[in-house]
Amino acid sequence: MNKGFKKDLQEVPAAYRNKCRKELYSLLGVKSAPSFYRRMVGKIKLSPAEATAVKELFAKYQNRVSA
């Protein structure tokens, strides 16, 4: 996941996107929008452990159907 996860976040159903984003903030330990953005677009690379956790989180949300 060296290229970021912006596309993956856009594939999360709109009804769950804000909740998913909040979980990503917590998971990655970021506290500001600019820091989150740099990780999302791939300017700051995720560690292998972070990448695995992010993929699992997206799998959880992408399997849901928008309400």
C-alpha distance (Angstrom), angle and dihedral (degrees) to the residues before:
residue distance angle dihedral
M1 . . .
N2 3.79 . .
K3 3.79 94.3 .
G4 3.78 96.1 59.6
F5 3.76 130.3 -110.8
K6 3.80 104.8 -98.0
K7 3.81 93.0 118.0
D8 3.80 91.3 48.3
L9 3.80 91.2 51.9
Q10 3.80 90.5 51.0
E11 3.81 89.6 54.5
V12 3.81 91.8 58.9
P13 3.83 108.7 100.7
A14 3.81 110.0 -96.1
A15 3.80 92.0 -119.7
Y16 3.83 90.2 63.4
R17 3.81 101.7 33.4
N18 3.83 97.8 97.3
K19 3.80 92.4 47.0
C20 3.81 90.1 48.3
R21 3.82 91.1 49.2
K22 3.82 91.1 51.7
E23 3.79 90.3 51.2
L24 3.81 89.8 49.5
Y25 3.82 91.1 52.7
S26 3.80 89.3 53.6
L27 3.80 94.9 41.7
L28 3.81 93.1 51.0
G29 3.80 94.7 39.3
V30 3.80 94.2 -125.7
K31 3.77 122.3 148.8
S32 3.80 103.4 -175.7
A33 3.78 136.1 58.0
P34 3.84 94.3 -126.7
S35 3.80 91.4 53.6
F36 3.81 90.6 48.2
Y37 3.81 91.4 47.9
R38 3.82 92.9 52.6
R39 3.79 89.8 54.0
M40 3.80 92.9 43.0
V41 3.83 93.7 55.1
G42 3.81 93.7 40.4
K43 3.79 101.3 -108.8
I44 3.80 87.5 123.9
K45 3.78 111.0 41.8
L46 3.77 120.1 -134.0
S47 3.77 120.1 -122.8
P48 3.82 114.7 -114.8
A49 3.81 90.1 -104.7
E50 3.82 91.9 50.2
A51 3.82 91.6 46.8
T52 3.80 91.4 52.5
A53 3.80 92.2 48.4
V54 3.82 91.8 47.7
K55 3.82 91.7 50.4
E56 3.81 90.3 50.8
L57 3.80 91.0 49.6
F58 3.81 92.0 50.8
A59 3.80 91.1 47.8
K60 3.80 88.5 54.7
Y61 3.82 93.1 52.8
Q62 3.80 100.1 35.9
N63 3.79 90.4 58.9
R64 3.79 90.6 60.8
V65 3.77 122.2 91.7
S66 3.77 117.4 -130.3
A67 3.80 111.9 -107.0
